[in-house]
Amino acid sequence: MNRLLHGILLLFVAILISATSLNAQNAAIKGMRAKAVDLRKEIAEKEKILLSSEKDVKSRLNNLEVITAQIKEKRGFISLLQKEVKLINTEISSLGKEINKREKTVEKSRGEYAEALRRARKYNSFASKMLFVFSAGDFNTMVRRYRYTKEYMNAHLALADSLKLQIAQLEAKQAELQATRALKEEALKEQKEENEKLRKLEAEQQSIIKALKRDSKKVQAELKKKRGELKKLNAKIEREIERVLAAERAAAKKKAAKKGGSASAKKGEAAYSSDAGVADMSGSFFNNKKKMPVPITGPYLVVDSYGVKNAVSGKGNVPINTGGITFEGSKGAQARCIFDGKVTAVVAGGNYSFVLVRHGKYISVYCNLANVRVKGGENIKAGDIIGDIEPDAKGGNPRMLFQIRQERKTLNPAEWLKM
């Protein structure tokens, strides 16, 4: 009898361990689904960034940048969906094995229960029990026999309860398997739709590249023009930074002369307070690496990354060196400050302006602003609006070149922003 109760206890322990493992897989799938839902919403917002309808070389180049950025977003989403399907397949496999195992256990328990019922019908009549108890040779044996019949009935009831529980859990796992298969079908359908969108984007990208190849000389001229504009802009930013540094050195020297001692130029560089309303931002600029908000409001696409690259495939003789990241946003996009700091310069750059904000020894630079809403010497906080971003030529979307510098040295903004 004790052996039967021990077996039932071991069965319950095995069921508990199996349920814990499957719950962990279910949690992983739910986490993956939540991430996919968030990413889908984000991509839907970014898809609001429309392409220019102009057919000149500059517009085609801009459209190519936007489509390339959208393709990158789509590939990232499809990769997430593929991981989700793989995880669901693992879950389906685990559920299948668990259901098979439980079916065998239920079948075995059914056999044991049927045998127990057969014996009970044969021996468990009231007269048989009384005869078994009272036929004992002495009182102590009679008590033991009575206790045995009671324990036998309890074990019989426990076996029945165990079978009912196993059947209920088996039915629950079968329902879970059906729900998981439906989830897989949904993920596969979504993956198919995203693959079709990606195919169309890539076809459009190839069409633009083909058109650009036909206008090869114009493309070369446009890229050289862009490279020259970037070079002039960087030179202007560096001159402005040098002017700011010279002014700071002069101020420090004057202050030291008044005090009759030497002043520390580094003092107070990292003494900025936490940001205004941006989550998880505190301490110094460096300590907030990868936590800073993107410098553009609303949905955006990264249409030009940091560093030296070929602007168009096959046009390697005109490399473009970008000292920052170019963001393209939707209509009405604004530039916002990425961290607490002080506006050290507002500079007119022809048809647009750029702004320098100092954060200790670091400087953030916001280029291509139509209307600047801050002034030199003003203290601003993370998230504060710096100005409206100038739309691209011929009524396109707002585009902004953003830089992070450690004095004159440019840094890759992607390593600092929470993108």
TABEL-V250861 format. One line per field, one symbol per residue. ss: DSSP state (2 for helix, 1 for strand, 0 for the rest). A space follows every 10 residues. Layout:
ss: ???
//
This chain:
ss: 0222222222 2222222222 2222222222 2222222222 2222220000 0000002222 2222222222 2222222222 2222222222 2222222222 2222222222 2222222222 2220022222 2222000022 2222222222 2222222222 2222222222 2222222222 2222222222 2222222222 2222222222 2222022222 2222222222 2222222222 2222222222 2222222220 0000000000 0000000000 0000022200 0100010001 1111001111 0000000011 1100111110 0001110000 1111111100 0011111110 0111111111 1100000011 0000111110 1022200111 1111110011 102220100
//
